[in-house]
Amino acid sequence: MVSKAKTIILVEDEEILVNMYKLKLTKGGYHVLTAPDGAAGLALILQEKADLILLDVMMPKMDGFAVLAAIKKEKKISKTPVILLTNLRQDEDIKKGKEYGVVDYCIKANMTPHDLVEKIDQFFKK
């Protein structure tokens, strides 16, 4: 029996990163949907059923924390796991993400796309 590919929604405003992550995740067997800013990301998250959300923090229209707050208010998506994918390293940002219940907080500058796919593979094996 063939298992259905997990769907990941990637909300990221830097196009080069979107293309890089999407390529690596797709090669890793995932179905990837993307949005270029927080508002479009929230609309996509509300419209599509995701197994995981990769969410940047610093974005136009709506930052990642505002998207997280909106997700937590929506019963049908409030339990969808979220990994913050950001370059914000301050303890208060990490703490804020954890308060919203993110499953991980990844610093983009410290991770290759390969590392990210491995982290996601491990998450789904839990």
Phi, psi and omega per residue, in radians:
M1 nan 2.326 -3.135
V2 -1.549 2.240 3.124
S3 -1.477 2.531 -3.136
K4 -1.252 2.406 3.123
A5 -1.109 2.452 3.074
K6 -1.216 2.461 3.117
T7 -1.702 2.233 3.107
I8 -2.069 2.275 3.017
I9 -1.757 2.141 3.134
L10 -1.865 2.045 3.115
V11 -1.926 1.846 -3.015
E12 -2.649 2.374 -3.090
D13 -1.644 -0.235 3.125
E14 -1.573 1.906 -3.008
E15 -1.005 -0.683 -3.133
I16 -1.096 -0.661 3.103
L17 -1.233 -0.692 3.096
V18 -0.997 -0.876 -3.110
N19 -1.095 -0.740 -3.116
M20 -1.140 -0.875 -3.132
Y21 -1.137 -0.739 -3.110
K22 -1.089 -0.773 3.127
L23 -1.044 -0.846 -3.090
K24 -1.166 -0.727 3.139
L25 -1.189 -0.690 3.106
T26 -1.111 -0.766 3.076
K27 -1.099 -0.476 3.105
G28 -1.398 0.002 3.060
G29 1.721 0.146 -3.118
Y30 -1.692 2.650 3.024
H31 -1.642 2.098 -3.016
V32 -2.044 2.216 3.029
L33 -1.963 2.497 -3.068
T34 -2.217 2.713 3.048
A35 -2.453 2.457 -3.021
P36 -1.525 -0.078 3.125
D37 -2.775 3.002 -3.064
G38 -1.096 -0.731 -3.122
A39 -1.135 -0.795 3.102
A40 -1.142 -0.634 3.115
G41 -1.095 -0.788 3.130
L42 -1.096 -0.741 3.107
A43 -1.050 -0.748 3.124
L44 -1.148 -0.742 3.128
I45 -1.078 -0.678 3.120
L46 -1.245 -0.504 -3.064
Q47 -1.512 -0.683 -3.030
E48 -1.893 2.614 3.071
K49 -1.534 1.987 3.137
A50 -1.872 2.579 3.021
D51 -1.545 -0.368 -3.116
L52 -2.784 2.530 3.075
I53 -2.062 2.224 2.996
L54 -1.784 2.093 -2.948
L55 -2.240 2.107 3.006
D56 -1.290 2.798 3.114
V57 -1.730 -0.905 -3.092
M58 -1.508 1.784 -3.115
M59 -2.507 2.773 3.062
P60 -1.267 2.830 3.050
K61 1.247 -0.725 -3.107
M62 -2.849 2.135 -3.119
D63 -1.373 2.953 -3.065
G64 -1.057 -0.612 3.125
F65 -1.188 -0.629 3.072
A66 -1.160 -0.676 3.080
V67 -1.104 -0.787 3.112
L68 -1.017 -0.790 3.138
A69 -1.042 -0.738 3.131
A70 -1.165 -0.703 3.116
I71 -1.050 -0.791 -3.076
K72 -1.158 -0.373 3.130
K73 -1.478 -0.275 -3.097
E74 -1.691 1.931 -3.046
K75 -0.934 -0.750 -3.027
K76 -1.247 -0.300 -3.141
I77 -2.142 -0.015 -3.028
S78 -1.094 -0.402 -3.127
K79 -1.667 -0.022 3.134
T80 -1.142 2.204 -3.124
P81 -1.151 2.461 -3.129
V82 -2.212 2.318 2.972
I83 -1.947 2.139 3.047
L84 -1.376 2.309 -3.108
L85 -2.162 1.747 -2.940
T86 -2.598 3.000 2.986
N87 -1.887 0.071 3.054
L88 -1.300 2.115 -3.068
R89 -1.983 -0.020 -3.088
Q90 -1.132 2.490 -3.135
D91 -0.978 -0.656 -3.110
E92 -1.164 -0.560 3.089
D93 -1.221 -0.744 3.108
I94 -1.095 -0.773 3.125
K95 -1.076 -0.764 3.140
K96 -1.061 -0.754 3.092
G97 -1.052 -0.766 -3.139
K98 -1.154 -0.604 3.090
E99 -1.113 -0.523 3.076
Y100 -1.431 -0.072 3.064
G101 1.507 0.397 3.108
V102 -1.109 2.588 -3.103
V103 -1.460 -0.335 3.085
D104 -2.825 2.806 -3.125
Y105 -2.319 1.841 -3.045
C106 -1.896 2.293 3.088
I107 -1.560 2.010 -3.067
K108 -0.946 -0.732 -3.078
A109 -1.143 -0.361 -3.103
N110 -1.726 0.051 -3.047
M111 -2.307 2.369 2.989
T112 -1.497 2.829 3.049
P113 -0.995 -0.631 3.092
H114 -1.061 -0.765 3.110
D115 -1.044 -0.705 -3.133
L116 -1.121 -0.772 3.110
V117 -1.072 -0.742 3.112
E118 -1.069 -0.742 3.131
K119 -1.088 -0.744 3.131
I120 -1.176 -0.724 3.073
D121 -0.987 -0.797 -3.141
Q122 -1.121 -0.684 3.121
F123 -1.039 -0.793 -3.090
F124 -1.296 -0.287 3.095
K125 -1.412 -0.228 -3.121
K126 -1.079 nan nan
